[in-house]
Amino acid sequence: MIDETQKLLTNSEAADLLGLSPRTLESWRAAHPKPVGPKFLRIGRSIRYRPADVNGYLTRRTVETDDVAVAAG
């Protein structure tokens, strides 16, 4: 079901949010045996991304670190 308040993103818009080139997302979708990157929708010949899926991808890729600075020795 589509939330009417949530616009689907084009490949270029999703790439911009992720700080990547659109070509990178295209390559990720074509990865075999399983695509990598955020979930996407194939609507006819068009590719679209839900903003929530792009945000979820970023959340899953977040690396937790300690807040303590390590002194260089």
N, C-alpha and C positions, 0 to 999 in steps of 0.2 A: 504494500500500500504506500502511496506517495503522500507525504505530508505537504499540503499545498503551500505552506510557508517556507519550504525548503527547496531551493533551486538546485537542479542537478548541474554538476560542473562538467565542462568540456575537458578534453585532454590537456589543452593549454592552460586552462584555469587551475586544474588540479596540480599540474607541474609547477605553476607559479607559486601556489601555496606551499609546495614541498621544497621550493628552491632548486628545482631540477629542470632539465630541458624536456620539452614534450617528447623528443626522440627517446629519452631514457625510459619514460613510462611505456612507450610503444615497445621497446626492447624487453622490458620486464614482462609485459603481457604475452609476448611471444616465447618466453622462456619455457623450455621443455624439460622434464615431463609436466611440471606444474608452474603456472605463472607466479611471479613474485610481485611484491608491492601491494598497494591498497586494493581492496575489492573493487570491481567495476561492473557496470551494466553494459550489455551489448543490446542495443535497440536498433534492429535492422542492421545497417552498416555503420551506425554511429556508436561511439563509446562514450559513456557518461559515468561520473563518479558521484556518489552521495557525499556531501560534506562530512557526515558522521563517520563514514568509512575512511575518509582521508585522515580525520582526527584520530580515529581508532588505530590506524596504522602508525601514526606518530607516537601515540601512547604506548603501543607495543614495542616500538623501537627505542623508547627512552631507557637510558642506562642510569641506574641509581648509583650515586657516589656519596662518599662521606663529605660532610661540610667542612671538615678539618683540612686546612692547607698543609701540604707536606713540604717541609723545609728542604731545599736543595742542599746537598752536602757535598 
